[in-house]
Amino acid sequence: MAIGEGTRLGAYEVQEFVGRGAMGVVYKAWHDALARPAAVKVLQALAPDSEATARFRREAQSIAQMRHPNILNVFDFGEYEGVPYMIVEYVPGGSLAERLKAGRPPDAAHFVPMLRGLAAGLDYAHSLGVVHRDVKPANVLVGRDDAPILADFGLAKLLQSASVKSATGVTTGTPAYMAPEQVTGSAVGPAADRYALAAVAYELLTGTPPFSGEGVLELLYAHVHRDPPPPSERNPRLSKDVDSVLLHGLAKQPEARWASCREMVDALDKALQGQAVAPVEATMVMARDPARAPASAPPAAQRRFPILPLVAGALIALALVALLLLLLRGAAQPTLTASPGTVSAGGTVRVTAHRLPAHQEGSISIASTPQELARFQADAQGNLDQEVRIPADLTGRHDLELCWSGACHASAVVSVQPERRATPTPTPTRVFSPAILVSSTSPKLGTAIRVDGHGFDPQRQYSLVLAQGGKEMALQNPGAVQPNGTFTANVVIPAGLQPGNAELVACIYTSGSVPRADECVREQLQLQK
């Protein structure tokens, strides 16, 4: 369902289409009296029935009561042609996910403050009994000074209650950041948000979520049954204390995680600064993996068939040998780092690799192109230290790979920003979109109406004219546009006009000049006796 420009939703007027997401569509809107923009989320994913609408109203009221600088404000909510919508704060800075996709992660100065803001917003919501259920970079909007603002509070719960499921049949959420209890359909509380926040912090520090590069089912399985790699394996600049803090936040059991988001961020801040962090117990409690559990016969069967303990013992021994081989293979896996992790197009990065075959020759390539950047040869100890130049036409996040013998054996993520040029950037020209709103489109002759204008050039003047039957009548002397591009005028409809169609014309012009037709906006009136 589309909403046309100019449609009024309460006090807000829809201006333009912004985008489409899993919940529905988003529009930009404008509040005339407050002279402020807003975003309209039309929740098409909710079932259009009375029960779903009642749930939506209860949840919207709960969300709208929250007031926190790191939580997106809800201004209003309602229904349009039976479909629920929310009117929320408009944040023009985009989302954290968009910045990560463009290769612009938070720098060191903003990383911990951003996590602190998210932690403060989540802890505040949890104190009110509200759980987000879908914390992820796409739901983190970036405000002024890179301040994080959490959006879409409670919408995952609304979709779940409306019987909307993901393709896998599990409860709603985003697979890369879902807590194990969400995957299994267990009770979901604040601990699920803390798990997701730890997953977001993991991604910001390593360039990838705890589990990635797999299908949806594999991701969900991994959250329940597998340990994520320690962050230091993906970013060797991180310490073991950082590993301990984040893996504690990614514990399988909710009660084994940090008691609050703030507590986790405080510990992570200390670890990143190289300060000692109080040791935490190993909390990666593994859920039972039926596909890997060794078969064993019940006690009665063991007494009855003495051969079964021998078979079980042999299976366990084989499993241990296989596990040892996997560990040895993992220990021998080559490692690759690229420094700096963020570079301008045309710049150079230092490629460092270890555990390569002695004197191994191969290529350093960009996986997404594919494009060979340079040839390499490891030393006698299997190490590599070499600078490579990034192509000038490459931007975004890319995998830098070491390849030989027809396969690639190690990779590292590099964020490439557009090349900085010395030419001055021209000052953008501001585009004005003047519009007017009248208090009544059917006024009586001889009565006054209010005219509100917005989107006018504040450096110019405006005039108001009433046109009827090919004649024009000035309603007032020219007035000045306010610095914010608005004006308000109260004008009287002349009593000597004829009832029927008329046109209110508002024009902008520079003092002493004659307005052009393309500098005027018009509003149709139906004059009454």
C-alpha positions as CSV (number, residue, x, y, z in Angstrom):
1,M,0.0,0.0,0.0
2,A,1.4,3.4,-1.1
3,I,0.6,6.7,0.6
4,G,0.6,9.7,-1.8
5,E,2.5,12.9,-1.2
6,G,0.4,15.5,0.6
7,T,-1.6,12.8,2.5
8,R,-2.3,14.1,6.1
9,L,-1.8,11.7,9.0
10,G,-3.0,13.6,12.0
11,A,-0.9,16.8,12.2
12,Y,1.7,15.4,9.8
13,E,1.8,15.8,6.0
14,V,3.5,13.0,4.0
15,Q,6.2,14.5,1.8
16,E,8.2,11.8,0.1
17,F,9.0,8.0,0.0
18,V,12.2,7.1,1.9
19,G,12.6,3.3,1.7
20,R,11.2,-0.1,2.2
21,G,12.1,-2.7,4.9
22,A,10.9,-5.9,6.5
23,M,8.3,-4.0,8.5
24,G,6.8,-2.1,5.7
25,V,7.5,1.3,4.0
26,V,8.9,4.5,5.4
27,Y,8.0,8.1,4.4
28,K,9.3,11.5,5.4
29,A,6.6,13.8,6.8
30,W,6.3,17.4,8.0
31,H,4.5,19.0,11.0
32,D,3.5,22.5,10.0
33,A,2.8,24.0,13.4
34,L,6.1,22.7,14.9
35,A,8.1,23.2,11.7
36,R,9.8,19.8,12.1
37,P,10.2,16.7,10.0
38,A,9.3,13.1,11.1
39,A,9.4,9.6,9.7
40,V,6.2,7.6,9.1
41,K,6.6,3.8,9.4
42,V,3.7,2.0,7.7
43,L,3.7,-1.5,9.3
44,Q,2.4,-3.6,6.4
45,A,3.8,-6.8,7.9
46,L,1.1,-6.7,10.7
47,A,-2.1,-8.6,10.0
48,P,-5.0,-6.2,9.4
49,D,-7.4,-7.7,12.0
50,S,-8.8,-6.3,15.2
51,E,-6.7,-8.5,17.5
52,A,-3.4,-7.4,15.8
53,T,-4.5,-3.8,15.9
54,A,-5.3,-3.9,19.6
55,R,-1.8,-5.5,20.2
56,F,-0.2,-2.8,18.1
57,R,-1.9,0.0,20.1
58,R,-0.8,-1.5,23.4
59,E,2.7,-2.0,22.3
60,A,2.9,1.5,20.7
61,Q,1.7,3.1,23.9
62,S,4.4,1.3,25.8
63,I,7.1,2.4,23.4
64,A,5.9,6.0,23.1
65,Q,6.2,6.4,26.9
66,M,10.0,5.9,26.7
67,R,12.1,9.1,26.8
68,H,15.8,8.6,26.4
69,P,18.4,10.4,24.2
70,N,19.5,7.1,22.8
71,I,16.0,5.8,21.9
72,L,14.1,7.0,18.9
73,N,11.1,9.1,20.0
74,V,7.6,8.0,18.9
75,F,5.5,11.1,18.3
76,D,2.2,9.5,17.2
77,F,0.6,6.3,15.9
78,G,-2.7,5.4,14.2
79,E,-4.1,3.6,11.2
80,Y,-4.4,4.5,7.5
81,E,-6.9,2.5,5.5
82,G,-6.7,-0.2,8.2
83,V,-2.9,-0.5,8.2
84,P,-1.1,0.6,11.4
85,Y,1.6,3.3,11.2
86,M,4.0,5.0,13.6
87,I,5.3,8.6,13.4
88,V,8.7,8.7,14.8
89,E,11.7,11.1,15.1
90,Y,13.5,11.7,11.8
91,V,17.2,11.1,11.9
92,P,19.0,12.1,8.7
93,G,22.4,10.6,9.5
94,G,21.4,7.1,8.3
95,S,22.1,3.8,10.1
96,L,25.2,2.2,11.5
97,A,24.7,-0.7,9.0
98,E,24.9,1.8,6.1
99,R,28.1,3.2,7.5
100,L,29.6,-0.3,7.9
101,K,28.6,-1.2,4.4
102,A,30.3,1.9,3.0
103,G,33.5,1.1,4.9
104,R,33.0,3.8,7.6
105,P,33.0,2.1,11.0
106,P,33.2,4.2,14.1
107,D,36.7,5.4,14.8
108,A,38.5,4.8,18.0
109,A,37.3,8.0,19.6
110,H,33.6,7.2,19.0
111,F,33.6,3.4,19.4
112,V,33.2,3.2,23.1
113,P,30.9,6.3,23.4
114,M,28.6,4.7,20.8
115,L,28.5,1.4,22.7
116,R,27.8,3.4,25.9
117,G,24.9,5.1,24.3
118,L,23.4,1.9,23.1
119,A,24.0,0.3,26.6
120,A,22.3,3.3,28.3
121,G,19.3,3.1,26.1
122,L,18.9,-0.7,26.5
123,D,19.3,-0.6,30.3
124,Y,16.7,2.2,30.5
125,A,14.2,0.2,28.4
126,H,14.9,-2.9,30.5
127,S,14.1,-1.0,33.7
128,L,10.7,-0.3,32.2
129,G,10.1,-3.9,31.2
130,V,10.6,-3.3,27.5
131,V,12.9,-5.6,25.5
132,H,14.1,-4.6,22.0
133,R,14.5,-8.2,20.6
134,D,16.2,-7.0,17.4
135,V,19.4,-5.1,18.3
136,K,21.5,-4.8,15.1
137,P,23.5,-2.2,13.2
138,A,20.5,-1.6,10.9
139,N,18.4,-0.5,13.9
140,V,21.1,1.9,15.2
141,L,20.6,5.4,13.7
142,V,23.5,7.8,13.8
143,G,22.6,11.3,15.1
144,R,24.7,14.4,15.8
145,D,28.3,13.8,16.9
146,D,27.8,10.1,16.0
147,A,25.4,9.7,18.9
148,P,23.6,6.3,18.5
149,I,19.8,6.2,18.5
150,L,18.0,2.8,18.8
151,A,15.0,2.4,16.5
152,D,12.2,-0.2,16.1
153,F,11.8,-1.0,19.8
154,G,9.2,-3.7,20.2
155,L,8.5,-4.2,16.5
156,A,10.0,-7.6,16.5
157,K,7.5,-8.6,19.3
158,L,4.6,-7.1,17.3
159,L,5.6,-9.2,14.3
160,Q,5.9,-12.3,16.5
161,S,2.5,-11.8,18.1
162,A,1.0,-11.3,14.6
163,S,2.3,-14.8,13.7
164,V,4.8,-13.5,11.2
165,K,7.8,-15.9,11.1
166,S,11.0,-15.9,9.3
167,A,11.8,-18.4,6.5
168,T,13.1,-20.8,9.0
169,G,10.0,-21.0,11.1
170,V,11.7,-19.5,14.2
171,T,10.7,-16.4,16.1
172,T,11.5,-13.1,14.5
173,G,14.8,-11.4,14.7
174,T,18.0,-11.1,12.7
175,P,20.0,-14.4,12.5
176,A,23.5,-12.9,12.8
177,Y,22.6,-11.3,16.2
178,M,19.9,-13.6,17.7
179,A,20.4,-15.0,21.2
180,P,20.2,-18.8,21.6
181,E,16.9,-18.5,23.5
182,Q,15.4,-16.6,20.5
183,V,16.4,-19.3,18.1
184,T,14.9,-22.1,20.3
185,G,11.7,-20.2,21.0
186,S,12.3,-20.0,24.7
187,A,11.4,-17.0,26.9
188,V,13.1,-13.8,25.8
189,G,14.2,-11.2,28.3
190,P,16.8,-8.4,28.6
191,A,19.6,-10.9,28.4
192,A,18.8,-11.4,24.7
193,D,19.4,-7.7,24.0
194,R,22.8,-8.0,25.9
195,Y,23.8,-10.9,23.7
196,A,22.9,-8.9,20.6
197,L,24.9,-5.9,21.9
198,A,27.9,-8.1,22.5
199,A,27.5,-9.4,18.9
200,V,27.4,-5.8,17.5
201,A,30.5,-4.9,19.6
202,Y,32.2,-8.1,18.2
203,E,31.5,-7.0,14.6
204,L,32.7,-3.4,15.2
205,L,36.0,-4.7,16.5
206,T,36.6,-7.5,14.1
207,G,34.7,-6.5,10.9
208,T,32.4,-9.5,11.0
209,P,29.6,-10.8,13.4
210,P,30.5,-13.8,15.7
211,F,29.0,-16.2,13.1
212,S,29.0,-15.2,9.4
213,G,29.5,-16.6,5.9
214,E,26.9,-19.3,6.4
215,G,23.2,-19.9,5.4
216,V,20.4,-18.9,7.8
217,L,19.9,-22.3,9.2
218,E,23.7,-22.7,9.8
219,L,23.8,-19.3,11.6
220,L,20.9,-20.2,13.9
221,Y,22.5,-23.6,14.6
222,A,25.8,-21.9,15.5
223,H,24.2,-19.5,18.0
224,V,22.9,-22.5,20.0
225,H,25.6,-25.1,19.6
226,R,29.0,-23.5,18.7
227,D,31.5,-21.2,20.2
228,P,32.4,-18.1,18.2
229,P,36.1,-17.6,17.4
230,P,37.8,-15.3,20.0
231,P,37.9,-11.8,18.6
232,S,41.7,-11.7,18.8
233,E,41.8,-14.5,16.2
234,R,40.1,-12.2,13.7
235,N,41.9,-9.0,14.9
236,P,45.3,-9.8,16.4
237,R,45.5,-6.3,17.9
238,L,42.8,-7.2,20.4
239,S,43.9,-8.6,23.8
240,K,42.8,-11.8,25.6
241,D,40.9,-9.5,28.1
242,V,38.8,-8.3,25.2
243,D,38.1,-11.9,24.2
244,S,37.0,-12.6,27.8
245,V,34.6,-9.7,27.9
246,L,32.9,-10.3,24.6
247,L,32.7,-14.1,25.0
248,H,31.1,-13.6,28.4
249,G,28.5,-11.4,26.7
250,L,27.9,-14.2,24.1
251,A,27.3,-16.9,26.7
252,K,24.8,-19.6,25.6
253,Q,22.8,-19.4,28.9
254,P,21.1,-16.0,29.6
255,E,21.9,-16.1,33.3
256,A,25.6,-16.5,32.5
257,R,25.9,-13.2,30.6
258,W,26.7,-9.7,32.0
259,A,24.1,-8.4,34.5
260,S,23.7,-5.2,32.5
261,C,24.7,-3.7,29.2
262,R,26.6,-0.9,31.0
263,E,28.6,-3.5,33.0
264,M,29.7,-5.1,29.8
265,V,30.7,-1.8,28.1
266,D,32.6,-0.7,31.2
267,A,34.7,-4.0,31.2
268,L,35.2,-3.7,27.5
269,D,36.5,-0.1,27.8
270,K,39.0,-1.2,30.4
271,A,40.2,-4.1,28.3
272,L,40.6,-1.9,25.2
273,Q,42.7,0.6,27.3
274,G,44.9,-2.3,28.5
275,Q,43.7,-2.1,32.1
276,A,43.2,-5.2,34.1
277,V,39.7,-6.7,33.9
278,A,38.3,-8.8,36.7
279,P,38.4,-12.4,35.6
280,V,35.1,-14.0,34.6
281,E,34.2,-17.6,34.6
282,A,34.0,-19.5,31.4
283,T,30.5,-19.1,30.4
284,M,30.3,-20.6,26.9
285,V,27.9,-23.4,28.0
286,M,27.3,-25.6,25.0
287,A,23.8,-26.9,24.3
288,R,23.7,-30.6,23.5
289,D,24.4,-31.2,19.9
290,P,22.6,-34.4,18.9
291,A,24.5,-34.7,15.6
292,R,27.8,-34.9,17.5
293,A,26.8,-36.8,20.7
294,P,28.5,-40.2,20.9
295,A,26.0,-43.1,20.9
296,S,25.8,-45.0,24.2
297,A,23.5,-47.9,25.2
298,P,21.3,-47.7,28.3
299,P,22.8,-49.4,31.4
300,A,20.5,-52.4,31.1
301,A,21.6,-53.1,27.5
302,Q,25.3,-52.7,28.6
303,R,24.9,-55.5,31.2
304,R,23.1,-57.6,28.7
305,F,25.5,-57.1,25.8
306,P,29.1,-56.7,27.1
307,I,30.4,-55.8,23.6
308,L,28.5,-52.5,23.6
309,P,30.9,-50.7,26.0
310,L,33.8,-51.6,23.8
311,V,32.0,-50.2,20.7
312,A,31.1,-47.0,22.6
313,G,34.7,-46.7,23.8
314,A,36.0,-47.1,20.2
315,L,33.6,-44.4,18.9
316,I,34.7,-42.0,21.6
317,A,38.4,-42.7,20.8
318,L,37.7,-42.1,17.1
319,A,35.9,-38.8,17.9
320,L,38.9,-37.7,20.1
321,V,41.3,-38.5,17.3
322,A,39.2,-36.6,14.8
323,L,39.0,-33.6,17.1
324,L,42.8,-33.6,17.6
325,L,43.3,-33.6,13.8
326,L,40.9,-30.7,13.5
327,L,42.8,-28.8,16.2
328,L,46.1,-29.5,14.6
329,R,44.8,-28.4,11.2
330,G,43.4,-25.2,12.7
331,A,46.7,-24.5,14.4
332,A,48.4,-24.8,11.0
333,Q,45.9,-22.5,9.3
334,P,47.6,-19.4,7.8
335,T,46.7,-16.1,9.4
336,L,46.5,-12.7,7.6
337,T,46.2,-9.1,8.8
338,A,46.1,-5.9,6.9
339,S,47.1,-2.6,8.5
340,P,45.6,-0.1,8.5
341,G,42.2,-1.7,8.4
342,T,40.8,1.5,6.8
343,V,42.6,3.1,3.8
344,S,41.9,5.6,1.1
345,A,41.5,4.4,-2.5
346,G,45.0,4.4,-4.1
347,G,46.7,4.1,-0.7
348,T,48.8,1.2,0.6
349,V,48.3,-1.4,3.3
350,R,50.9,-3.6,5.0
351,V,50.0,-7.3,4.6
352,T,51.3,-9.6,7.4
353,A,50.9,-13.3,7.3
354,H,52.1,-16.3,9.4
355,R,52.0,-20.1,9.2
356,L,52.4,-20.2,5.5
357,P,54.4,-23.1,3.9
358,A,58.1,-22.2,3.8
359,H,59.0,-20.2,0.7
360,Q,55.5,-20.4,-0.6
361,E,54.8,-18.2,-3.6
362,G,51.3,-16.9,-4.5
363,S,49.2,-13.8,-5.1
364,I,47.6,-11.1,-2.9
365,S,44.1,-10.5,-4.4
366,I,40.8,-8.7,-3.9
367,A,38.1,-11.3,-3.6
368,S,35.2,-9.2,-4.9
369,T,36.8,-8.2,-8.2
370,P,38.7,-10.7,-8.4
371,Q,41.9,-8.7,-9.0
372,E,45.5,-9.6,-8.3
373,L,47.3,-6.8,-6.4
374,A,50.8,-8.3,-6.0
375,R,52.8,-11.4,-6.0
376,F,54.4,-12.7,-2.7
377,Q,56.9,-15.2,-1.4
378,A,57.0,-16.3,2.2
379,D,60.3,-16.6,4.1
380,A,61.8,-19.8,5.4
381,Q,59.7,-19.6,8.6
382,G,56.4,-19.2,6.6
383,N,56.0,-15.5,7.4
384,L,55.1,-12.6,5.1
385,D,55.4,-8.9,5.5
386,Q,54.7,-6.8,2.4
387,E,53.1,-3.5,1.3
388,V,50.5,-3.5,-1.5
389,R,48.7,-0.7,-3.2
390,I,44.9,-0.5,-3.3
391,P,43.4,0.4,-6.7
392,A,42.3,4.0,-7.0
393,D,38.8,3.0,-8.3
394,L,38.0,0.6,-5.4
395,T,35.7,1.6,-2.5
396,G,33.8,-0.2,0.3
397,R,34.6,-3.3,2.4
398,H,36.6,-6.0,0.6
399,D,38.3,-9.3,1.5
400,L,42.1,-9.2,0.9
401,E,43.1,-12.8,0.2
402,L,46.3,-14.9,0.0
403,C,46.0,-17.5,-2.8
404,W,48.2,-20.2,-4.2
405,S,47.7,-23.6,-5.9
406,G,44.3,-22.6,-7.3
407,A,42.8,-21.8,-3.9
408,C,42.8,-18.9,-1.3
409,H,43.9,-19.8,2.2
410,A,43.6,-16.7,4.3
411,S,41.8,-13.4,4.2
412,A,41.4,-10.0,6.0
413,V,38.9,-7.3,5.7
414,V,40.0,-3.9,4.4
415,S,37.6,-0.8,4.3
416,V,38.4,1.4,1.3
417,Q,37.3,5.0,1.4
418,P,37.0,7.3,-1.6
419,E,40.3,9.0,-2.6
420,R,40.7,12.4,-1.0
421,R,41.3,15.1,-3.6
422,A,42.8,18.5,-3.0
423,T,40.3,20.3,-5.2
424,P,37.9,22.5,-3.2
425,T,34.4,21.2,-2.7
426,P,31.8,23.6,-4.1
427,T,29.3,24.9,-1.6
428,P,26.0,23.0,-2.1
429,T,23.1,25.1,-3.3
430,R,20.1,24.9,-1.1
431,V,16.9,23.9,-2.8
432,F,13.7,25.4,-1.6
433,S,10.3,23.7,-2.0
434,P,7.7,26.3,-1.0
435,A,4.3,25.2,0.0
436,I,1.3,26.7,1.8
437,L,-1.5,25.4,4.0
438,V,-4.7,27.3,4.7
439,S,-6.9,27.0,7.7
440,S,-10.0,26.5,5.5
441,T,-10.4,25.7,1.8
442,S,-14.1,26.7,2.0
443,P,-14.1,30.2,3.7
444,K,-17.1,32.5,3.8
445,L,-16.9,35.9,2.1
446,G,-15.8,38.6,4.5
447,T,-14.2,36.2,7.0
448,A,-10.5,35.7,7.8
449,I,-8.3,32.7,7.2
450,R,-4.8,31.7,8.3
451,V,-2.1,31.0,5.7
452,D,1.0,29.1,6.8
453,G,4.0,28.8,4.4
454,H,7.1,26.7,4.7
455,G,10.1,25.8,2.5
456,F,10.5,29.5,1.3
457,D,13.8,31.2,0.8
458,P,14.4,33.2,4.0
459,Q,16.4,35.8,2.0
460,R,13.3,36.8,0.0
461,Q,9.8,38.3,0.4
462,Y,6.4,36.8,-0.2
463,S,3.0,38.2,-1.3
464,L,-0.5,36.8,-1.2
465,V,-3.0,37.3,-4.0
466,L,-6.6,36.0,-4.5
467,A,-7.5,35.3,-8.2
468,Q,-11.0,34.8,-9.5
469,G,-12.4,35.1,-13.0
470,G,-9.1,36.3,-14.5
471,K,-8.8,39.1,-11.9
472,E,-6.3,39.3,-9.1
473,M,-6.6,41.1,-5.8
474,A,-3.8,41.6,-3.3
475,L,-4.7,40.4,0.1
476,Q,-1.9,42.1,2.0
477,N,1.3,44.0,1.6
478,P,4.5,41.9,0.9
479,G,5.9,40.2,4.0
480,A,9.3,38.9,5.1
481,V,10.0,35.1,5.2
482,Q,11.3,34.0,8.6
483,P,14.9,32.6,9.0
484,N,13.6,29.1,9.1
485,G,11.8,29.5,5.7
486,T,8.3,29.9,7.1
487,F,5.7,32.6,7.4
488,T,2.2,33.0,8.9
489,A,-0.4,35.5,7.7
490,N,-4.1,36.2,8.6
491,V,-6.0,37.6,5.6
492,V,-9.6,38.5,5.0
493,I,-11.6,37.2,2.0
494,P,-13.1,40.3,0.3
495,A,-16.9,40.4,0.7
496,G,-17.3,41.8,-2.8
497,L,-16.2,38.6,-4.6
498,Q,-18.5,36.0,-6.0
499,P,-19.2,32.6,-4.3
500,G,-17.4,29.7,-6.1
501,N,-14.0,28.8,-7.2
502,A,-11.0,31.0,-6.4
503,E,-7.3,30.6,-6.2
504,L,-4.9,31.7,-3.4
505,V,-1.5,32.5,-4.8
506,A,1.7,32.9,-2.7
507,C,4.7,34.2,-4.6
508,I,8.3,34.7,-3.5
509,Y,10.5,37.5,-5.0
510,T,13.3,39.8,-4.3
511,S,12.4,43.3,-3.3
512,G,11.7,45.5,-6.3
513,S,11.4,42.7,-8.8
514,V,8.3,41.0,-10.3
515,P,7.6,37.4,-9.3
516,R,7.9,34.8,-12.0
517,A,5.1,32.2,-12.4
518,D,7.5,29.4,-11.4
519,E,8.1,31.1,-8.1
520,C,4.5,30.9,-7.0
521,V,2.5,28.2,-5.2
522,R,-1.3,27.9,-5.4
523,E,-4.2,26.6,-3.2
524,Q,-7.7,26.2,-4.6
525,L,-10.6,27.7,-2.5
526,Q,-14.3,27.3,-2.7
527,L,-15.8,30.6,-1.5
528,Q,-19.1,30.5,0.4
529,K,-21.8,33.1,1.0
